[in-house]
Amino acid sequence: MRRFEGASVMITGASSGIGAALARAFAAEGASVALVARRPDRLDQVRRDIEAAGGRALVCACDVSDAEGLRAAADQTAEAFGGLDVVVANAGFGVSGCLEALEMEDYRRQFEVNFFGVIATVQAVLPHLIRSKGRLGVVGSLAGCFGSPTTSAYNASKAAVMSLTESIYHELDEHGVSVTCINPGFVASEIRSVNNQGKYTGNPDPVPRWLVLPAERAAADMVRALHRRKPVVFITAHARWLARLNRLSPCLVRWVVRRMTRGKLAKFQAARRNTRPPSSDGA
Ligand SMILES: NC(=O)c1ccc[n+]([C@@H]2O[C@H](COP(=O)([O-])OP(=O)(O)OC[C@H]3O[C@@H](n4cnc5c(N)ncnc54)[C@H](OP(=O)(O)O)[C@@H]3O)[C@@H](O)[C@H]2O)c1
């Protein structure tokens, strides 16, 4: 028996990486899937894959910073598939750089998508989920559990998402809607090839392959957690261990992060020194 037979699912950030893998996984479990993201060509490719495998999918090209567009996508999905049973607020990207090198605008852009985009998604789909006593998944990150140099914008946005999710878990429970906070570690996707403006660059993923979980395996674990209505799930073994270790000994994790990111920080600082304009006394 397929776990989501006949269900209607909407996923933001479904044009690549985790979102695209989740869409295929839900379709394989019998769900009809609405695909939301900005790039219609990439969404269309996912739709074709799902249809070729015998599933049903709908493309809703939309930016998650567009609340009206999200509302239209939710209504269109409910209309096409006869309701909305599962929504995964997954769209996101990462702004990187030291605080001293970033502008306020970089932090705002990060929060606009990763945090306010989640709120806009939840507000758009909520009437439908309440009607179906459905399931909401929100994608946070292991990065939201602790800090690391050059990722303050991203980590802070994910910490905010995780805190938001913990609160709305209680609010939506009143309506019979379950909320699952999904916190991945390193998963294969395009996220580390997207620049601070949120545009895909095609640069290779710098994280060693042995540390990165295939998106399909991550998606399978996420589908299982959503099916069981789990409140929180960490995806990848290293995420589970690091989250646990951070609860037991935050000092130890701080030390590990410091050791592991020394080179990264030095690289950023050197780049900063090289781009600094010469001072007026010629020094
Ligand atoms: N992969 C990891 O290692 C990892 C780890 C922890 C957490 N996560 C989280 O997992 C989620 C999915 O990321 P991913 O790793 O699968 O990266 P990805 O391959 O880059 O996918 C990101 C998705 O978000 C969409 N998106 C970005 N900005 C958007 C916007 N303004 N409006 C609508 N859609 C937008 C992108 O589509 P368009 O460009 O077409 O809009 C794309 O479909 C993110 O929230 C990320 O923070 C990933």
PDBQT file of the ligand as one rigid body, heavy atoms in Angstrom, charges set to zero:
ROOT
HETATM    1  N1  LIG A 301      21.348  20.532   0.564  1.00  0.00    +0.000 N 
HETATM    2  C1  LIG A 301      21.759  20.711   1.798  1.00  0.00    +0.000 C 
HETATM    3  O1  LIG A 301      22.878  20.304   2.153  1.00  0.00    +0.000 OA
HETATM    4  C2  LIG A 301      20.852  21.382   2.797  1.00  0.00    +0.000 A 
HETATM    5  C3  LIG A 301      21.184  21.312   4.146  1.00  0.00    +0.000 A 
HETATM    6  C4  LIG A 301      20.355  21.912   5.075  1.00  0.00    +0.000 A 
HETATM    7  C5  LIG A 301      19.197  22.551   4.662  1.00  0.00    +0.000 A 
HETATM    8  N2  LIG A 301      18.904  22.606   3.328  1.00  0.00    +0.000 N 
HETATM    9  C6  LIG A 301      17.684  23.311   2.928  1.00  0.00    +0.000 C 
HETATM   10  O2  LIG A 301      16.963  22.526   2.015  1.00  0.00    +0.000 OA
HETATM   11  C7  LIG A 301      16.129  23.364   1.232  1.00  0.00    +0.000 C 
HETATM   12  C8  LIG A 301      16.241  22.974  -0.235  1.00  0.00    +0.000 C 
HETATM   13  O3  LIG A 301      17.528  23.321  -0.698  1.00  0.00    +0.000 OA
HETATM   14  P1  LIG A 301      18.413  22.381  -1.624  1.00  0.00    +0.000 P 
HETATM   15  O4  LIG A 301      19.567  21.934  -0.813  1.00  0.00    +0.000 OA
HETATM   16  O5  LIG A 301      17.593  21.373  -2.307  1.00  0.00    +0.000 OA
HETATM   17  O6  LIG A 301      19.006  23.463  -2.641  1.00  0.00    +0.000 OA
HETATM   18  P2  LIG A 301      18.679  23.765  -4.167  1.00  0.00    +0.000 P 
HETATM   19  O7  LIG A 301      18.947  22.578  -5.005  1.00  0.00    +0.000 OA
HETATM   20  O8  LIG A 301      19.409  25.024  -4.477  1.00  0.00    +0.000 OA
HETATM   21  O9  LIG A 301      17.113  24.029  -4.136  1.00  0.00    +0.000 OA
HETATM   22  C9  LIG A 301      16.566  25.209  -3.650  1.00  0.00    +0.000 C 
HETATM   23  C10 LIG A 301      15.173  25.354  -4.201  1.00  0.00    +0.000 C 
HETATM   24  O10 LIG A 301      14.582  26.551  -3.683  1.00  0.00    +0.000 OA
HETATM   25  C11 LIG A 301      14.055  27.303  -4.755  1.00  0.00    +0.000 C 
HETATM   26  N3  LIG A 301      14.084  28.710  -4.455  1.00  0.00    +0.000 N 
HETATM   27  C12 LIG A 301      15.138  29.466  -4.071  1.00  0.00    +0.000 A 
HETATM   28  N4  LIG A 301      14.760  30.736  -3.904  1.00  0.00    +0.000 NA
HETATM   29  C13 LIG A 301      13.430  30.787  -4.173  1.00  0.00    +0.000 A 
HETATM   30  C14 LIG A 301      12.453  31.825  -4.176  1.00  0.00    +0.000 A 
HETATM   31  N5  LIG A 301      12.774  33.101  -3.880  1.00  0.00    +0.000 N 
HETATM   32  N6  LIG A 301      11.192  31.509  -4.512  1.00  0.00    +0.000 NA
HETATM   33  C15 LIG A 301      10.853  30.236  -4.830  1.00  0.00    +0.000 A 
HETATM   34  N7  LIG A 301      11.717  29.219  -4.838  1.00  0.00    +0.000 NA
HETATM   35  C16 LIG A 301      12.995  29.497  -4.520  1.00  0.00    +0.000 A 
HETATM   36  C17 LIG A 301      14.951  26.951  -5.959  1.00  0.00    +0.000 C 
HETATM   37  O11 LIG A 301      14.254  27.088  -7.183  1.00  0.00    +0.000 OA
HETATM   38  P3  LIG A 301      14.326  28.327  -8.197  1.00  0.00    +0.000 P 
HETATM   39  O12 LIG A 301      15.748  28.774  -8.271  1.00  0.00    +0.000 OA
HETATM   40  O13 LIG A 301      13.804  27.735  -9.469  1.00  0.00    +0.000 OA
HETATM   41  O14 LIG A 301      13.410  29.346  -7.626  1.00  0.00    +0.000 OA
HETATM   42  C18 LIG A 301      15.173  25.477  -5.712  1.00  0.00    +0.000 C 
HETATM   43  O15 LIG A 301      14.101  24.725  -6.216  1.00  0.00    +0.000 OA
HETATM   44  C19 LIG A 301      16.568  24.794   1.544  1.00  0.00    +0.000 C 
HETATM   45  O16 LIG A 301      15.669  25.387   2.438  1.00  0.00    +0.000 OA
HETATM   46  C20 LIG A 301      17.910  24.615   2.206  1.00  0.00    +0.000 C 
HETATM   47  O17 LIG A 301      18.234  25.675   3.070  1.00  0.00    +0.000 OA
HETATM   48  C21 LIG A 301      19.706  22.046   2.393  1.00  0.00    +0.000 A 
ENDROOT
TORSDOF 0
